[in-house]
Amino acid sequence: MKLYFMGVAGTAMGNAALLARAAGHTVLGADTGIYPPMSTVLAQSGIELHEGYNVERLQMLKPDLVVIGNAMSRGNVEVEWLLDTRALEFTSLPQLLADFVLKGRKNIVIAGTHGKTTTTALTAFLLRENGRDPGFLIGGVPQDPPVGNHLGKRDDPFVIEGDEYDSAFFDKRSKFIHYLPHVAVLNNLEFDHVDIFRDVQDVQRTFFHLTRIVPRNGWIVANGDDDNLRALGSFAWTRLVRVGLSEGNDVRITDFVESPAGVTFKLVWKGAPWAEVKWTQPGIFNARNAAMAATAAALAVVPDNPTQFKLEALAKFRGVKRRQEMLLDTPRLKVIEDFGHHPTAVAETLRSFRSRFPGHVIHAAFEPRSNTSRTNVMQTAFLRALALADEVYLGAVSRPEKLKPEERFDTEAVIQQLETQGVSAHTAPTHAALLDIMLKQTAALAERAQLVVFFTNGSFDGIIGKYVAAQTTA
């Protein structure tokens, strides 16, 4: 088939296009602002790329099927032509994956408010290290495995990141509803995506819908320490394994220790020792990601004897880019980029860094960019999270004109409240001006060991790379 991807340069769309190309389809795509590295990877794979959207060009290309990414909306010229004429078939990305990739596979769907990308990468990595050839689709840029997408063998599992966000402008169901789970991993559940969900009960409802399509011979792997997940019930129609720190979980994380030397912990399966892990990934949250990934992978391939699934390879797992990624590491200054854009993730990361880098002055720069973080819905929670740092830098609210003033994240109010708690806080009208403040503040503390962490699900207008460059040329 000839497939045409609208929004092909996005991480999920691009990786799906690469999967379709690997499956033997002719793949074309369009987007606005197609830049390396995605443009390079797509072009090298033989995918024909087009800049912008053009009805005449689409008519001339005559694809068999148009895949509409969830960034597309009414008003797009190609979308309107497709709806007006019905001249070409179209579908959403999740439905395409269900029809062309996931059908007939033993799928491991990784869901949760936090940790989906890392847990998906970990699951695929562990399966490969245990001699399997799984398919996978990862919504980020993993270092292990070395690529973000792979078809794998049909008789091995397919591991996919299960996003609860909606599928397309014409399909408001969560993406993961399409993904035909054999093993559904529920990492955690919190209120997020305020543009899609009304409250935490609304999020619980869509997660419950996911659990309802797990077959009776499948598995649900759930975070047993998460109150919002426990409220969903015991899932009597299928098999359940709970994972966590507390007594009563089937798989337990014990003896967790984090220090400058790294992290160590143990995994116990129903009272029996499974593995002792020593690795470089920070925080209890990543230990939980590892436990969830290991459990899901073991149930998918050796369900009768899961402790025989080997976990020694965790010691060499390098993680995912932009997830606590170290960009600069010197005795006096460390710079880390993190995708964190929810207060829980920001808080857990900062707590981890306190243990990992004792004695360091911690600088936290935060960009209110996601559809949730740029509103004031979680402003108090962000305040509590950022107060765990010593110096805080708040970027300008993204797309403020799209929000009513009373709905926006109030940067000045947060700064004032942080100052009352003894946290030095700064902002600026532009990110370039904020960069200047950061450089001056870190220079003023040059005699002390410092850690600078940038939290953003975007680019922070390029100031992260500029900050690192300024430090390496100083």
Disulfide bonds with the S-S distance in Angstrom:
none
